[in-house]
Amino acid sequence: MNEPVLRLEGIEKGYNLGRPNEVRVLRGASVDIAPGEVVALVAPSGAGKSTLLHIAGLLDTPDAGRVMIGGQDLSRASDRARTEARRGLVGFVYQFHHLLPEFSAVENIVLPQLAHGIAQDPAEARARDLLGRVGLDHRLEHRPGTLSGGEQQRVAFCRALSNAPRLLLADEPTGNLDPETSDTVFDTLMGLVRETGMAALIATHNPGLAARMDRRLKLSGGVLVPA
């Protein structure tokens, strides 16, 4: 059996601990996600899905439990080790693309690679290849302000994949798109995940998109259960 790309074991997280207004968001959340598997995370606002994604993506630390990516236990890793893991092992996509407006589509995908130590020429070649795969080879030099919402989000997907991550985390990646564009962008995302063999955990309020993923999970009482 393939080792899971992401393993969360007994993740607990709370805020204002020990105070009267203490909030326990996660109470032992656990999940394994295999290579090439796409898992939907469905939960109402305030249930803790963004907190879970931030912990899985090493942007936040749990109060208890383990976060393992590619077999590495990164739960209590140093800040430097966590930063390196985020750059090389994890890709993020958000509801809003957060592209740098002063740079072209290609440049937005080149920059994370340069930060990871990849030379300019191979970084640009990978950026052009990724944009070609999502049908944007005619928009390479366009800045985000001249792209449609769907095109911007496809560039954001390519940026998330620029350093060939093992794990993709997405928080409502089609939430600000119309239904037709949402379907197109989601098809692009699924194709890239299947092609690369990465694992993906995708938070969505869209039941139609969730139904197309391999598994559906929800947060109930701070733990992950089948949806």
Rosetta blueprint (number, residue, H / E / L):
1 M L
2 N L
3 E L
4 P L
5 V L
6 L E
7 R E
8 L E
9 E E
10 G E
11 I E
12 E E
13 K E
14 G E
15 Y E
16 N L
17 L L
18 G L
19 R L
20 P L
21 N L
22 E L
23 V E
24 R E
25 V E
26 L E
27 R E
28 G E
29 A E
30 S E
31 V E
32 D E
33 I E
34 A L
35 P L
36 G L
37 E L
38 V E
39 V E
40 A E
41 L E
42 V E
43 A L
44 P L
45 S L
46 G L
47 A L
48 G L
49 K H
50 S H
51 T H
52 L H
53 L H
54 H H
55 I H
56 A H
57 G L
58 L L
59 L L
60 D L
61 T L
62 P L
63 D L
64 A E
65 G E
66 R E
67 V E
68 M E
69 I E
70 G L
71 G L
72 Q E
73 D E
74 L L
75 S L
76 R L
77 A L
78 S L
79 D H
80 R H
81 A H
82 R H
83 T H
84 E H
85 A H
86 R H
87 R H
88 G H
89 L H
90 V E
91 G E
92 F E
93 V E
94 Y E
95 Q L
96 F L
97 H L
98 H L
99 L L
100 L L
101 P L
102 E L
103 F L
104 S L
105 A H
106 V H
107 E H
108 N H
109 I H
110 V H
111 L H
112 P H
113 Q H
114 L H
115 A H
116 H L
117 G L
118 I L
119 A L
120 Q H
121 D H
122 P H
123 A H
124 E H
125 A H
126 R H
127 A H
128 R H
129 D H
130 L H
131 L H
132 G H
133 R H
134 V L
135 G L
136 L L
137 D L
138 H L
139 R L
140 L L
141 E L
142 H L
143 R L
144 P H
145 G H
146 T H
147 L L
148 S L
149 G H
150 G H
151 E H
152 Q H
153 Q H
154 R H
155 V H
156 A H
157 F H
158 C H
159 R H
160 A H
161 L L
162 S L
163 N L
164 A L
165 P L
166 R L
167 L E
168 L E
169 L E
170 A E
171 D E
172 E L
173 P L
174 T L
175 G L
176 N L
177 L L
178 D L
179 P H
180 E H
181 T H
182 S H
183 D H
184 T H
185 V H
186 F H
187 D H
188 T H
189 L H
190 M H
191 G H
192 L H
193 V H
194 R H
195 E H
196 T H
197 G L
198 M L
199 A E
200 A E
201 L E
202 I E
203 A E
204 T L
205 H L
206 N L
207 P H
208 G H
209 L H
210 A H
211 A H
212 R L
213 M L
214 D L
215 R E
216 R E
217 L E
218 K E
219 L E
220 S E
221 G L
222 G L
223 V E
224 L E
225 V E
226 P E
227 A L
